Structure formats: structure tokens, C-alpha cells
Amino acid sequence: MALKRFVTSAALVVLGCADVPTDSAEVPPYGGPVAPFESTAPSANQPGDTTGAQGADESAVGTSSGVNGASAGDSQPTNEDPNANLPIAPSNPGNTGTNTGSNTGAATPPAQSGTGQTDGMTAGNGQNGGQMGNGQNGGQNGGQMGNGQNGNGAQATPPPPPPPRPALDCNSQPTLTGGTQACTVNASGNIDGQNWFMWYSGSGGCITTFPQGGFKATWNNSGDFLARSGLQFDETKTFDQYGTIGADLAFTKTGTGGGYSFIGIYGWSNTPLVEYYIVENSYQNGVTTPYGTTQRGQFTVDGATYRVYSGTKQNQPSIHGTATFQQYFSVRQTPRTCGHVSISEHFKQWASMGLSLGKMYEAKILVEAGGGSGSINFTTAYVSAGAGSN
């Protein structure tokens, strides 16, 4: 089930195909491409703030000034592996500025007057600069009030959290509308808080994404076809640091998936470098057994038994160039087309078997087909992390 992919320096091109065993009676191999990190990079060198100008008031009892250090915006994402051309998640270390000021004179402030430049939540001095920037609280508050809380007005008010999603109802699925189709290799994007990606070799395929949290995919005799949608991480935290990770999925499928196929959850972690699958269904008749792996045990979760497999891939393409890495699989023994996947619970069960994950790169709902001509319609495909995700 080795991966065969490459990434060019001009554009991210990821190829994946399966190692096909010579014995035709054996279960066909697994293969899959590696997605680049999909994100919208911040604009370069956004100045966080301008320097607040001191109000014009200077009374006989004392004056005070507060000067805010300029703050550089977020840096552009950097390339962690120059050979792979795969950007890591954009860093956002915050904007560092210094708040300095002097406080002289009597405690009674003078009349409120003065001008200031627009800066952060409020003008640099203006109304608040004249009142707070003079007398007793001059240097201390002149910069703080005029420049947001931390020298960056953009961080003052975080966006509201998305509204809660309705509970999954396998007997009543939504009708998806307003979809956007993409048919180019390495197509990617973000919709409804989910990062999606499509790759194929051979004759190609298409993906259609929807704002309601679902997607459709079609392929026609592709050597390997892969489409996935879910959460993209930045390799800085382990899965438990994101709270509870889970997914709701519901789909219908038609056609064939070639020599191998997987429908379920897919992703990578780093340190250790691991490619993982939670297989809920496939296009094959019966339960899929991953090629080139060893069964490690089994457990019960979400009302079904999953068999656990693992294997080692030597010098194969990965999210960080050619590398040796582990593959972990949970394979559901009673395939289904709708339900909740307790992703974190799989990770915990793997760890109890000695199969630990590292810092998370992604957790996405997947369809992968090693050929054939088919389609899948995910009327629900949504991955969440945090309290209440189960």
C-alpha cells in the first residue's frame, strides 16, 4: 500500500498510487496522495498599529506622553521542508509593541483636548489621550487605551463562534445547494470552516463543495483518486490538546472504486510521522483489509468492532518529503453509510496498543479510489474539535 507521489517546485503536485501485489488473490494495496496544507496566508507585513500622537494639552500642572511601539503584522507562512514545497500553517505570534511613557506633574488632569491618529480601537490620544494620557495615568494608559489591548486593534474583538450544527439524523439528510465544482488536480479551498482538497492521477475527476458541510466527488478510470474535507492543523499540538475530535458523515455511493478504496477518516501527524485511516466503508464487496500491514488488535466504539492494523513504509513520499513512516488503520467490521465517528477514541485505543500519534497535521473525511468509475455524495461531512464533539 505504498504511496507514490511527488511535489514539484513550481506547483504542488502530489501523486499517489498503490503497490499492487503480484498475487491477484491478495487484497489490493492501499495508496494515497499527500495533500499540501490548505490555508489562506495572511498578507505580508501588515502593520499592527500606527504610533499614537500626544494630545495637544499641556497644562501648568504637568504633562504626560505615551508612545506605542509600531507592531508588525503576521509573517508569511514558511516552508518547513524546502525539498517538499509544503508550507506549514501560518504562524501568528502576535504583534509585539512596547508601551512606554513618562508621568510628570500633579494628579489633577488638565482640560481634555488634543488630537490623535486613528490607531487600534481608539485614536492614539484624542479623547482618551487627553483624559488618560496626562496627569496621574499619563504614560501608563496613553498607549494602552489608544492602541488596543496589546498593540494590535485587530485582535481586540475576536469573531463570534459559528452556530452549533444540528444533530446528525441518518433518516433525514439535508439537500445540498449552492455548490462549487473543481476539476483540476490539487484543487483546494475552505468552506463552512472545513478545508478540502482533491488529487488524482490518470484521467481525473471532480469535487463539488457545499456551504452546508458536504461534498460530492466523481472519477472515471483514475489511477488513484482522492478527495477529502475537514480540519487542517499546524503540527503544534497533539490531538488531546484540541479537545475531543469527531466527525459526522452520511453518504451514498455508486459505481466502482478500482483495485482498492477507502471511505472514512484520513490524516497525518508528525513526530512521529504517521499516516492514519479510520475506514467506515469501501467500494469492495466485504470489509477492506489494508495491504502490507499486521493486525494489532480490535476494540468496540460507536456501536461496532474495529480491527486495528499497522505497517511501516520505507522511503516513501510523505507530508515532509521522502521519509520512513508508520501507517495506522481502524477498519469497521460492519460497514455503514451514516453515523458519528469518535475520532479521538480511535487515537486513544491506538495509543493503548503502542501506536501513538504526534503533533496533528489534519483530520478529514475521505474518499479514495484506486481506479474504476464512480461517485459519492456526502450529504453530511463535517469534522469538529473541542467540547461537545464526542
Secondary structure, 3 states (H helix, E strand, C coil): CCCCCCCCCCCCCCCCCCCCCCCCCCCCCCCCCCCCCCCCCCCCCCEEECCCCCCCCCECCECEEEEECCEECCCCCCEEECCCCEECCCCCCCCCCCEEEEECCCCCCCCCCCCCCCCCCCCCCHHHHHHHCCHHHHHHHHHHHHCCCCCCHHHCCCCCCCCCCCCCCCCCCCCCCCCEEECCCCEEEEECCEEEEEEEEECCEEEEEECCCEEEEEEECEEEEEEEEEEECCCCCCHHHHCEEEEEEEEEEEECCECCEEEEEEEEEECCCEEEEEEEECCCCCCCCCCCCEEEEEEEECCEEEEEEEEEEEEEEECCEEEEEEEEEEEECCCCCEEEECHHHHHHHHHHCCCCCCEECEEEEEEEEECCEEEEEEEEEEEEEECCCC
